[in-house]
């Protein structure tokens, strides 16, 4: 049998009912059909599958091996069809077993993901998350276009008719030196800042960052003592060296080395880094993904409130 459009899918409903009840009469009552209608359906099923399917026994109808082989795939297909037909545009997170795919750059993965998972466990215990990492914002767009992720959180991507976005939170910058560094006592003015050796966090290996661009506008340059791709290693390195680093405040606040550091306002004006949630327009009206995006937004809003309190 390979001509699905020619098959009356009501026959599969009848098969599933007979398999459950082991009686033509009870199966008919189960799905609201008369006994003659069910007998006719069974005859058509036997012709369709070229098998007796059910044979009489003292305890009722007994399925043949062929019927037993068919029971699971037919039952599963009917359940999926019923779920699709029953879809009403309402998403119940408590009962859903959906799986969402989320793209995350490093910082949101560290500061948002633990709280997001805790919120999901509370609101939707059967939902799972598949996380895919990325560095370049262009990669986030590629994953959204390809349907590899349902949403992505990172620095804002260029919005377009197909890629939608909303701001989640911002991170201000802080300059750090070890707590017993001479600069910690006298303050981190611009001359001191430029004279120190700097640690630059650059996931992509670029040796010219936002601090360098700002200093260049002032006709100044800094010396790089270390270029590092892992941002969360930076506070611990600064705590053990004479280096100065200018990092997002959130990285420093969660570091185990926080007590060994002296924090200073950068002596140059640096705009905060924005982090945004992006998704493809094809997913915009899906109620499950709307719920997922709102949950991410709620978790990020609480983080932003905590940042506001600490600044």
Helices and strands as residue ranges (DSSP letters): G 4-6, H 10-21, H 24-31, H 35-49, E 54-57, E 60-63, H 65-86, E 99-104, H 106-111, H 113-123, E 128-133, H 137-146, E 151-154, E 163-171, E 173-178, H 182-186, H 190-195, E 197-201, H 210-217, E 223-228, G 231-233, H 234-239, E 244-248, H 249-253, G 258-260, E 261-264, E 273-280, G 281-283, H 287-310
